[in-house]
């Protein structure tokens, strides 16, 4: 999961670069800015989803270990 979060974070950075116009040139009179910003937004959303999923999965295990340690 963490790998996919990093992958989509990189995709978001790439999309931001395309959105700012640092990467890519207009093709046939069409600017790539809107495509870059869409890529950035999707990359951020998917990266946040994978990070949230990882955090949510790791919390019950920690909580269960903590409560069992306090009981003994």
C-alpha positions in Angstrom: 0.0 0.0 0.0 2.8 2.4 0.8 4.4 1.8 -2.5 1.2 2.8 -4.3 0.9 5.9 -2.1 4.4 6.9 -3.1 3.7 6.1 -6.8 0.6 8.3 -6.9 2.3 11.1 -5.0 5.0 11.1 -7.7 2.2 11.2 -10.3 0.7 14.2 -8.5 4.1 16.0 -8.6 4.4 15.2 -12.3 0.8 16.5 -12.9 1.6 19.7 -11.0 4.7 20.2 -13.2 2.6 19.7 -16.3 -0.1 22.0 -14.9 2.4 24.8 -14.3 3.8 24.3 -17.8 7.3 23.2 -16.8 6.9 19.9 -18.6 5.2 19.5 -22.0 4.4 21.8 -24.8 1.0 22.5 -26.5 0.1 19.9 -29.1 -1.9 21.0 -32.1 -3.0 24.2 -30.3 -4.2 22.3 -27.2 -2.6 23.2 -23.9 -1.8 20.4 -21.5 -2.4 22.5 -18.3 -5.9 21.1 -17.6 -4.7 17.6 -18.1 -1.8 18.2 -15.7 -4.0 19.6 -13.0 -6.5 16.7 -13.4 -3.6 14.3 -13.1 -2.4 16.1 -10.0 -5.8 16.1 -8.3 -6.3 12.4 -9.0 -2.7 11.5 -7.8 -3.2 13.4 -4.5 -6.6 11.8 -3.9 -5.3 8.3 -4.5 -2.2 8.8 -2.5 -4.2 10.1 0.4 -6.6 7.1 0.1 -3.7 4.6 0.3 -2.1 6.4 3.3 -5.4 6.6 5.1 -6.0 2.9 4.5 -2.6 2.0 5.8 -3.1 4.1 8.9 -6.6 2.7 9.5 -5.3 -0.9 9.2 -2.4 -0.4 11.6 -4.4 1.2 14.4 -6.5 -1.7 15.6 -3.4 -3.9 15.8 -1.7 -1.3 18.0 -4.7 -0.8 20.1 -5.2 -4.5 20.7 -1.6 -5.0 21.6 -1.7 -2.0 24.0 -4.8 -3.2 25.8 -3.5 -6.8 26.2 -0.2 -5.5 27.6 -2.1 -3.4 30.2 -4.2 -6.4 31.2 -1.3 -8.7 32.0 
